[in-house]
Amino acid sequence: MTLLRLIVREFVGLFVDDEKLALSILAVVGACWLLVHAIHGSAFSTGLLLVLGCVGVLIASVLQGARR
C-alpha cells in the first residue's frame, strides 16, 4: 500500500509541481477560449496567442526558478 501511495504522489507531482506555472498555463488557455467564443477571433490569432502565451509563461517560470 505504501508503494501505491508513493506512485500516486509522484504521478500527481508531475502535474502540480509548480502551481504558479499550472495556473498561468490555465490562464493562457482561458484567454484563448475567450478569444474564440466571446470575441470570435480567427484560428490563426488564437493559435498564436496559445503558442506565444505558453512559451512566455515557460520562459518566465524558468527565469524565476533560476533566481531561486
C-alpha positions as CSV (number, residue, x, y, z in Angstrom):
1,M,0.0,0.0,0.0
2,T,2.9,2.4,0.7
3,L,4.3,1.8,-2.7
4,L,1.0,2.5,-4.4
5,R,0.7,5.8,-2.3
6,L,4.2,6.8,-3.4
7,I,3.5,6.1,-7.0
8,V,0.3,8.2,-6.9
9,R,2.1,11.0,-5.1
10,E,4.8,11.1,-7.8
11,F,2.3,10.9,-10.6
12,V,0.3,13.9,-9.1
13,G,3.5,15.7,-8.5
14,L,4.3,15.6,-12.2
15,F,1.2,17.8,-12.9
16,V,1.1,20.1,-9.8
17,D,4.8,20.5,-9.0
18,D,4.7,24.2,-9.8
19,E,1.3,25.6,-9.0
20,K,2.1,29.1,-10.5
21,L,3.1,27.6,-13.8
22,A,0.0,25.4,-14.0
23,L,-2.3,28.4,-13.1
24,S,-0.6,30.6,-15.7
25,I,-1.0,28.0,-18.4
26,L,-4.7,27.6,-17.5
27,A,-5.0,31.4,-17.8
28,V,-3.5,31.3,-21.3
29,V,-5.9,28.6,-22.3
30,G,-8.8,30.5,-20.8
31,A,-7.8,33.6,-22.7
32,C,-7.7,31.5,-25.9
33,W,-11.2,30.2,-25.1
34,L,-12.4,33.7,-24.5
35,L,-10.9,34.8,-27.8
36,V,-12.7,32.1,-29.7
37,H,-16.1,32.0,-28.0
38,A,-16.7,35.6,-26.9
39,I,-14.8,37.7,-29.5
40,H,-15.0,35.1,-32.3
41,G,-11.3,35.5,-33.1
42,S,-9.6,33.8,-36.0
43,A,-7.9,30.4,-35.7
44,F,-4.6,32.0,-36.5
45,S,-4.8,34.6,-33.8
46,T,-6.0,32.0,-31.2
47,G,-3.1,29.7,-32.1
48,L,-0.6,32.5,-32.0
49,L,-1.9,33.5,-28.6
50,L,-1.7,30.0,-27.3
51,V,1.8,29.3,-28.6
52,L,3.3,32.7,-27.5
53,G,1.5,32.7,-24.2
54,C,2.7,29.2,-23.3
55,V,6.2,29.9,-24.3
56,G,6.2,33.2,-22.4
57,V,4.9,31.5,-19.3
58,L,7.5,28.8,-19.6
59,I,10.3,31.3,-20.0
60,A,9.1,33.3,-17.0
61,S,8.9,30.2,-14.9
62,V,12.5,29.1,-15.9
63,L,13.9,32.6,-15.1
64,Q,12.1,32.6,-11.8
65,G,13.4,29.1,-11.0
66,A,17.0,30.2,-11.9
67,R,16.8,33.1,-9.4
68,R,15.9,30.7,-6.5
